[in-house]
Amino acid sequence: MNYKETNIDFIGAIPEHWSLVPVKYLSSFRMGQTILKEDLIDDGKYPVFSATEKDHYFGRVDNTSFILEEGDIVIPARGNSIGHVKIVTEKAVSTQTTIANFVDQAKISSKFLFYFYKAFKVNLFPYDNTAIPQITVEKIRENIITLPPIIEQSQIAAFLDQKTAQIDTIIEKKQKLLQLLDEKKKSII
């Protein structure tokens, strides 16, 4: 396989048949909507993503100014969770502390873009070092990403799904082992 140099330090050389494309040509973006804790309801129709490193919801709402569809991506845009992307698995909404990334799935695999974001988080989501660190939609739109043919994107994403599942299983087993060792230590003491 022949490679070409990208002249982007964190990417390096890529296969000749891949492209470099600004993400703004593959997605649209907007800041999340203003949702306060008092706006949340227990049995709301739409789950709400907020800026957090964890993959859980802030709560639920019924009324929303936009809806994220399955395969769209949420990019935390403020605080310590900047760049800890989440892929949407059901219709959802996101708060003003996030950037909603509406993925054009005819042009790019959501999973591929998700993994690309995760792999190059430090390079793609640099933030202003202010009292509250933040990133902007304008900066995100200009990010350059590698773009293999859609079939290769799907193959890469499937491979990464498999490998991350294996690693998650190993981590879970190690955590159980550590818990058992801790219990044994306590019983000996």
ChimeraX attribute file (.defattr): number of C-alpha atoms within 10 A of each C-alpha:
attribute: neighborCount
match mode: 1-to-1
recipient: residues
	/A:1	6
	/A:2	8
	/A:3	12
	/A:4	13
	/A:5	12
	/A:6	15
	/A:7	9
	/A:8	10
	/A:9	9
	/A:10	11
	/A:11	14
	/A:12	11
	/A:13	14
	/A:14	18
	/A:15	14
	/A:16	12
	/A:17	12
	/A:18	14
	/A:19	16
	/A:20	14
	/A:21	14
	/A:22	16
	/A:23	21
	/A:24	17
	/A:25	13
	/A:26	20
	/A:27	19
	/A:28	15
	/A:29	19
	/A:30	16
	/A:31	19
	/A:32	25
	/A:33	18
	/A:34	12
	/A:35	21
	/A:36	11
	/A:37	9
	/A:38	6
	/A:39	12
	/A:40	18
	/A:41	14
	/A:42	9
	/A:43	11
	/A:44	13
	/A:45	14
	/A:46	22
	/A:47	21
	/A:48	23
	/A:49	27
	/A:50	26
	/A:51	26
	/A:52	23
	/A:53	15
	/A:54	12
	/A:55	14
	/A:56	12
	/A:57	16
	/A:58	18
	/A:59	19
	/A:60	21
	/A:61	19
	/A:62	13
	/A:63	14
	/A:64	15
	/A:65	8
	/A:66	13
	/A:67	17
	/A:68	22
	/A:69	16
	/A:70	15
	/A:71	22
	/A:72	26
	/A:73	26
	/A:74	29
	/A:75	31
	/A:76	30
	/A:77	29
	/A:78	22
	/A:79	19
	/A:80	14
	/A:81	19
	/A:82	23
	/A:83	29
	/A:84	19
	/A:85	25
	/A:86	21
	/A:87	20
	/A:88	19
	/A:89	12
	/A:90	14
	/A:91	15
	/A:92	22
	/A:93	28
	/A:94	29
	/A:95	20
	/A:96	19
	/A:97	24
	/A:98	29
	/A:99	27
	/A:100	28
	/A:101	27
	/A:102	20
	/A:103	24
	/A:104	15
	/A:105	15
	/A:106	9
	/A:107	13
	/A:108	20
	/A:109	22
	/A:110	24
	/A:111	21
	/A:112	22
	/A:113	24
	/A:114	19
	/A:115	17
	/A:116	15
	/A:117	22
	/A:118	15
	/A:119	11
	/A:120	14
	/A:121	15
	/A:122	13
	/A:123	14
	/A:124	19
	/A:125	21
	/A:126	16
	/A:127	19
	/A:128	12
	/A:129	10
	/A:130	8
	/A:131	7
	/A:132	10
	/A:133	15
	/A:134	21
	/A:135	22
	/A:136	17
	/A:137	18
	/A:138	11
	/A:139	12
	/A:140	20
	/A:141	18
	/A:142	14
	/A:143	16
	/A:144	17
	/A:145	18
	/A:146	18
	/A:147	22
	/A:148	19
	/A:149	13
	/A:150	15
	/A:151	11
	/A:152	14
	/A:153	19
	/A:154	17
	/A:155	12
	/A:156	16
	/A:157	20
	/A:158	14
	/A:159	12
	/A:160	15
	/A:161	13
	/A:162	11
	/A:163	12
	/A:164	12
	/A:165	12
	/A:166	12
	/A:167	11
	/A:168	12
	/A:169	12
	/A:170	12
	/A:171	12
	/A:172	12
	/A:173	12
	/A:174	12
	/A:175	12
	/A:176	12
	/A:177	12
	/A:178	12
	/A:179	12
	/A:180	12
	/A:181	12
	/A:182	12
	/A:183	12
	/A:184	11
	/A:185	10
	/A:186	9
	/A:187	8
	/A:188	7
	/A:189	6
